[in-house]
Structure formats: C-alpha cells, structure tokens
Amino acid sequence: MMDKRIGAQYFTIRDFCKTLEDFEKSCEKVSRIGYKTVQLSGIGNFCAEDVKRILDKYDLFPVCTHRPWENYVNDIDSEIRFHKTIGCPIAGIGSMPGFNAEKNTVKDFIEKANVITEKLSENGLIFAYHNHAFEFQKIDGKYVIDILTDSIKNDSFKYIIDAYWVSYAGINAAEFIRKYKGKIACVHFKDLKMKGNDSVFAPVGEGNLNWDDIINACNESGVQYALVEQDICEKDPFECLEDSYKFLSEKGFE
C-alpha cells in the first residue's frame, strides 16, 4: 500500500490533460495539493514513457486507469505494455459499451471481459469495472452487477465502485461495499448533493452521503484506494479536488 490511500481521479480534470504540457501542469497541481496516488482517466493519448516520466517527477503513483474498451478488445498486448511501463496494477474500464442493461449488451460484454481478464491476469494485472446506475437494473430478476460477478469468474476481475452512482441507484453505498468485500479494487469517492429536485456532483463532504459509514466500510472491506472524482464541477476542478482532500484528511482517511 502507498503512504496515502486518497487518490485523484483525473477524469475530474480531464479538460486540463489534453496535451502533454497541460498534463504535466496538472500533475504538479495535484501533487501540490497532497495527493500521492492517481487514476488516469480522460487524459490525452500519450505514450507510456512520457506518462511515467511526468508522474515520477511529481512523485505520483498510478494505481488505476480507465482505458477505451476498444483498446482492450483490439490490442490487449499494447494495453499490457502501457500498464506495465507506467507501473499501474489496475487496468480499468469506465463502463460496458452502450451504457445500458440490454441482455445482449451484457452478454457480449461478459464474453469479451472473460478473455480480457484472463489475459491481464496472466500478466499480473487486475481488470476493474467502474459502475454507473444502470448496473442496478435487473435482467430476469437479477441485478446486472450480480450477473457480471457471477459470470466473470477470474479472481482478477474487480470493481471500481462509485459511491455516487451506487447511491443514485437507491443502494446504500456503505452496505454495498461491505457486501462486495474482496471484489473491490478501489472506490470512487464522489458526493451527491441535492439542488432543487435534482442530484448533482459535489466535493466529498459537501453533499448528502454518509462518509463516516462509507470510510468505515472501506476500512472493514480492505479497500486500498479512495479515488476522488467529480464529473462536473461548479467551481475550479482543482479546488474541488483540494476541498475533498482536506475533508478526507481531517477524517483521518489517509
């Protein structure tokens, strides 16, 4: 385990990571906030050597990615080389193609994910799936996420559990984390705030989620990394990352 479990999910700052120069500036800012671990998602299509050089420069450790599904399907060897080069143990996917709970979509994903997980596992990598809300729809009376769990048998298939989307689906995030102990690679810490009748994204600690319970559940379930993410920010995204970091640090979750 790294010195700090609190990580920055770069999807939050994706608009500031499109060029290599901007990516480096963003890494400097993330490091200055205090983050030591990061998830690389939404960044430009940079070569692994450049990514590693910049991360090393700012003492940042990549624990997870979100990479395009087509990369895993069409050129798994390149993905293995990318993750090995930057030293990232978790190869992640943001969602199954289609973002829906159609039976054929789920079936096709499972068939391909089984092959991908096996190949990554042979190379010492975890394949991790990030949930939204549609995975809590049912097919033939069973949640999609449970279908995935039961159908992808390799122990190297894990989840990137998103506290916001689990809660948005009407599921208690802390209880879900406890239930899925052993199947979670990391958790996205993202708060849910009500704005009128709508739910919006918020820095951790500024919304309605019970973070004491979620943190306890992560500790009880052996979750290594809490990756702070905010899909849409109402203020500067780096300020949002900093606010979340301060809140979690004050909670003693480091």
C-alpha positions, 0 to 999 in steps of 0.5 A: 500500500502507498503512504496515502490511500486518497487518490485523484481521479483525473477524469475530474480534470480531464479538460486540463490533460489534453496535451502533454504540457497541460498534463504535466501542469496538472500533475504538479497541481495535484501533487501540490495539493497532497495527493500521492496516488492517481487514476488516469482517466480522460487524459490525452493519448500519450505514450507510456514513457512520457506518462511515467516520466511526468508522474515520477517527477511529481512523485505520483503513483498510478494505481488505476486507469480507465482505458477505451474498451476498444483498446482492450478488445483490439490490442490487449498486448499494447494495453499490457505494455502501457500498464506495465511501463507506467507501473499501474496494477489496475487496468480499468474500464469506465463502463460496458459499451452502450451504457445500458442493461440490454441482455445482449449488451451484457452478454457480449460484454461478459464474453469479451471481459472473460478473455480480457481478464484472463489475459491481464491476469496472466500478466499480473494485472487486475481488470476493474469495472467502474459502475454507473446506475444502470448496473442496478437494473435487473435482467430476469430478476437479477441485478446486472452487477450480480450477473457480471460477478457471477459470470466473470469468474477470474479472481482478477476481475474487480470493481471500481465502485462509485459511491455516487452512482451506487447511491443514485441507484437507491443502494446504500453505498456503505452496505454495498461495499461491505457486501462486495468485500474482496471484489473491490479494487478501489472506490470512487469517492464522489458526493451527491448533493441535492439542488432543487429536485435534482442530484448533482456532483459535489466535493466529498463532504459537501453533499448528502452521503454518509462518509463516516459509514462509507470510510468505515466500510472501506476500512472493514472491506480492505479497500486500498484506494479512495479515488476522488472524482467529480464529473462536473464541477461548479467551481475550479476542478482543482479546488474541488479536488483540494476541498475533498482532500482536506475533508478526507484528511481531517477524517483521518482517511489517509 
